[in-house]
Amino acid sequence: MSRFFRQAGDSDSDTEESDEELLTSGDEDAAAPKAAAKPAMSRFLRTAGSDSSSSDSESSDEDESEISDEEPTQKKKSRFMRGDSDEDSEDEDVKRVVKSTKDKRLEEIEATGKVMDNGLKINDWVAISNEFDKLLRLVQRQSNAAEPLPPFFVKTLLSLEDSLNAALMKEKEAKKKMNATNARALNSMKQKVRKTAKEFEKEVQQYQNDPEAFEREFTAHAQPADVVAPKPKKPKKSADSESDGEPVLDDRFTTVGKGGKAMSFSADNIFKTLKLVHEARGKKNTDRGEQIRILEKLLEVAVTSYQRIRILLALVSSRFDYNSSITSYMPTDLWLSAQHEVDQLISIVVADSSYAVQEDTEDYDELVERHPATESDGVVRIRGSIISFVDRLDDEFTKSLQNIDPHGTEYVDRLKDEKVLYRTISRSQAFYEQTSQPEPLARVIMRRLEHIYSKPDAVVSALESSLASSEITPSVTLASSATTSSLIHSLCVHLYKADNSLLRTRAMLSHIYHHALHNDFYTARDMLLMSHLQESIHSADVATQILYNRTVVQLGLCAFRCGLIKEAQATLQDIFTTQRVKELLAQGVHQQRFQQQLTPEQEKAERSRQLPFHMHINTELLEAAFLVSSMLVEVPLLASIESEEQKRKAISKPFRRLLDFADRQVFTGPPESTRDHIMQASKALQDGEWEKCRDLIQSIKIWSLMPEVVSVKEMLAKRIQEQGLRTYLFTYAPYYSTLSLSLLSRTFSLPLRSVTSMISKMIWNEELSASLDQSTGVVVFHRIEHSRPQQLAQVIADKVSALLEQNEKVLDIKLGGSGGWGDRTGDKGEKRGEQTQERRGRGDRTRGSLRGGPRGRGSRFAQGLGNQMTRVR
C-alpha cells in the first residue's frame, strides 16, 4: 500500500505488507528491487503516523533522487490491481498456511497459560483469576465442539493447584500480608481450582497415571484435523469456460463438524459418535439441528439391528429435544419424522425377537457391539422406552391442536395425522403384548382408548382401517370385535385388571361415556352408581375430574335423547348451577376467573388442560337441553303450588331466574336466541297453549346438531302434550267439579288411554284430589279445604322435613358419603309420604328425600353428582 494513503494510526509494521509477505514466495521478494516496492511520498503530504522512525525521514531524499534518475522496470502491484495472469502465475508456487479454529483455540489456551505463569511469578492473583476464567471458557468451547480435553489444560491445572497451596502456606507464615484485593482473588482462586479439579477429576487422574498416554490419545484424536493434505495446483480457467459460465467442480472439500474437525461416518465409529452426541445433549451451546443431522447420517450407515435400534432411540429423543418450550408445540415435519422413526423402531424389535427395548436393564458397555450369541439368554436388552415416545407423540399432537386455529384448514390437515398416530399406538400395543410387559401395555391401551371412546362409529372405523396395512396388529381390533362397543368393552376390561387405580378410573369413565354416547342410559347410570366414583372423584387429578364432568354431562344428554326428562334435568342442573360450564368441561377459561389475579404458572396450567376443539361438547346444545328439561319439570310444578312462599322455592334456579326476567319484560319481541324460544314456550305452556309451545321448541335450530333429530323433536312434542295436560289440570282443577276425558283427549291430541293413564297416576301419587268415573268417562274433582290449624301444621311439617334433609346432607358430607344405595329401602307408607311431598312441590324441589323408593334413588343419584361436581376445578 502506498504511503500516500496511509492513515495516522498505521504502525511501522504495516498489516498490508505482512499480508503480502505471506502470499509472496521468498525468491520473488529477493528479485524485486526495494526501490520499486515502496514508491516515495512527499514529505508535505505525509501524515503524523505515516512514518514514526527516523530512518524513513533520512532516506526520503535519496528515494526521490533514485526515482527521478531512472525509470522503474518493475513495480510491486497492489493485490487489488493484479491481473489474472499475475494471480495464476503466483498461485503455482504459493504455499498458504491456514489454521483451523481448533488450532487457534489451542494456541489461545497456551497463551493464556503463559500469562498465568507470569502472574504467578509476581504473585498477581487478580490477573491469574481473570485469565483462569478465560481459560475455562476456552475449554468449555472445546467441550462443546465434542473435542477431548487438552493435556496443557490439565498440566496447568495441576501446577496451579501446587502454586496455590504454596501461596497459601507462604501467606500464613508471612509477617506482611498481601493487600485485600489480592487476598480476595487468592481465596476465589482456591474455590475455583477446587471446583474445576472436581469437575475434571477423571481426566486429571488419567493424566497423573500416565501423562504420555494421555497426550498420545489427544494427539490421535486430533490427527484428522491436524493433517493437511498437499494442495494440488489450481487448474487454470480457459477463456472459453469463463465465457460459457460453466461452474468448475471441486471435490477437494470434506465434511467438517463444529470447530473444523473432520467427521467421517462409518459403521466402525458409530458408537463413539453416539457417545459424543449423548455427552453434548442438554448443554447450553449445543446445536440440536446439527445433532439430528449427524444421527440421520449414522442411521444411513448402520449395518446391524443393534446399531439401528441405538441410533433410533437417540434420534427420536433428539427430535423431542429440538423444541424444549412448554408453551409452543412441536413442528409438524419434526413430529412426522419422529412418528416414522418410532414405527421403524417397533418394526425392528418385532421382526427380530432377539432384541428387546426395556426401561430397566443391566449395565452394559455402550461402545461395544452386542450380539444375541454373546448374551446369556440369547436376548439383547437395550435401555429405552417406546411407551415414553408414544406418550410424547400423543401429547405433542394434542398440544398442536390446542395451538392451531380450529376454524382454519390447517387444523383439519393436522387432524388427519391422528390416523397415523393411532396406527403407531396400536402397533406399540401389539409389541407389548408379544413381549408381555403389563405396565406399559396398560398405558398404551389407555392411550388407544382415549382416541376412540368419544368418537362416533364411522370415525372409529376410519381409525381402525389404518391397521390393515400394518404387519403387526393387536389382539383386540374392530375386525375381531365386530362393533365399536365390543372393542371398547374389551379394552376397558383389560384396564379393569390393571394395578394402576388411575387407569381403572379413567377406563370406567370412558366406558360410561361411550354407553351414554350410544343412548344406553340405564347401563351407563348403573355403572356410574356402582363404581361410587362420585364419592372419590374430588381426590383425583384435574384431568380425571374433567373426564368425570364430561361423562356426567354426556349422561344428561343421553337421558334427554331417551326422553327421560327428569333424569336429564337432575343430572345437568348441578353443573349449570355453578355458571362455569366451559371451565369445568375444559373448553375455555371463564372470564371471571381473571379477576382473581391468576399467576402466569396457573394460567399456563389452565390453558394446557384445554381440550382440542373437535372434542368439545356444544355448550349451546347442552343449555338448550337443560332449559327445555327444566321447563317441562318446573312449569307443572308452579301450577300445582298454591302459596307464594312455596313458589319462591325452585327446582332449577337458573331456569327460574330466566323465567322471572322474562316475566318482568314490558314488551316481548319475536324470539331470536335459544333462550328466547324457551322462555316464550314456557309462557305458552303456562297459559295452556301447548301447540304454540311445541312450535317454538321445535323451531330451535340447535337441534340439528343432535343425532336423530327427528326422533328427538317427536319426543319433545309428546312430552309437551303430556306436561301441558298436567299443567292444565293443576291450574283449572279448582274451577271444575267434573271434566270429560274425551274433551281432554281432543284438546291435547292424546289418545284417551294415555289421558286416563296420566290422570290415574296423578291420583295415585296424591298430586290430584279426584276420582275417575269410567262409566260416564269423566274425572270427578274433590275439594278439600284445610282449616287454619291444619294449614299451620302443614307448614311446620314442611319446615321440619327440610331441616331433617339438611342435617342428613351435612352428615353425609362429613362422613365422606359412605352410605350405599342398597341400604335405602322403604315401604309403601314412606313412598306415599314422599309422593305427598311431591304434590306440594317438596319432592321435586329437593330432588327427592333420603328415604326409599324409585324417586329417592334417582334423586340421590343427582345429589351425589352435584356434591362432587362443585368440587371440581
Buried (B, 14 or more C-beta within 10 A) or exposed (E): BEBEEBEEEBEEEBEBEEEBEEBBBEEBEEEBEEBBBBBBBEEEEBBEEBBEEEEBEEEBEEBBEBBEEEEEEEEBEEEEEEEEEEEBBBBEEBEEEEEBBBBEBBEBBBBBBEBBBEBBEEBBBBBBBBBBEBBBEBBEBBBBBBBBBBBBBBBBBBBBBEBBEEBEEEBEEEEEEBEEEBEBBBEBBBEBBEEBBEEBEEBBEBBEEEBEEBBEBBEEEBEEBEEEEEEEEBEEEEEEEEEEEEEEEEEEEEEBBBBBBBBEBEEEBBBEBBEBBBEBBEEEEBEBEEBBEBBBBBBEBBEBBBBBBBBBBBBBBBBBBBBEEEEEBBBBEBBEBBBEBBBBBBBBBBEBEBBBBBEEEEEEEBEEBBEBEEBEEEEBBBBBBBBBBBBBBBBBBBBBBBBBEBEEEEBEEBBEBBBBBBBBBBBBBBBBBBBEBBEBBBBBBBBBBBBBBBBEBEBBEBBBEBBEEBEBBBEBBBEEBEEBBEBBBBBBEBBEEBEBEEBBBBBBBBBBBBBBBBBBBEEBBEBBBEBBBBBBBBEBEEEBBBBBBBBBBBBBBBBBBBBBBBBBBBBBBBBBBBEBBBBBBBBBBBEEBEEEEBEEEEEEEBBEBBBBBBBBBBBBBBBBBBBBBBBBBBBBBBBBBEEEEBEEBBBBEBBBEBBEEBEEEEEEEEBEEBBBBBBBBBBBBBBBBBBBBBBBBBEBEBBEEBEEBEEBBEBBBBBBBBBBBBBBBBBEBEEBEEBBBEEBBEBBEBEEEBBBEBBBEBBEBBBBBBEBEEEEBBBEBEEEEEEEEEEEEEEEBBEEBBEEBEEEBEEBEEEEBEBEEEEBEBEEEBBBBBBBBBBBBBBBBBBBBBBBBEBBEBBBBBBBBBBBBBEBE
